[in-house]
Amino acid sequence: MESATKISQSFKPDVLIAIGGGGFFPARVLRTFLKDPLTKKNIPIRAIGLSLYEPLADTSEEKIGKEVIRTQWLGVDGIRSLLGRRALIVDEIDDSRTTLQYAISELQNDIERHLLDLPESEREANRTEFAVFVIHNKSKPKVGVLPSNVPYFAGSEVGDVWLDYPWEALDIEEHDQLAAQDRLKSQVDSNSS
């Protein structure tokens, strides 16, 4: 909720773009806390599918972790629906920043192509503003770069560790047990130092 407050105070998105699959759940939860306070209207969620680490059909071992693969994208109407909007791109984690850079760059390129269809006098008013929200930002050097005019929000900063999210677990009870063991181990480690 703290992140939603910061986002609503400084960016005020009117559309969310979830990067699938990790951004779907956080975008849905975030939407609950970003409702317009006066109208209580929900913010629409659009979805794009990008994969950097997931082995997909027709991807070689050399591409995994190095090349972003589009698995789902907005169609012409989806891109047009972003014109003049304040779009918050949502993902679960910012590891290398490669996926986020790709998403913003490609969305901006698509928006620019559609702006060219408008009379020149209407283009600036229909330019889309983007921001990024991730649940976790890994505190480490990044490969990708975000434009300086794109606000960035992270729920929390974490070290360069592997994170398992509950929505990715096949067995939620096992996930919860392992998470509890990790928390206990972290407490023991911090108490012994």
Disulfide bonds with the S-S distance in Angstrom:
none
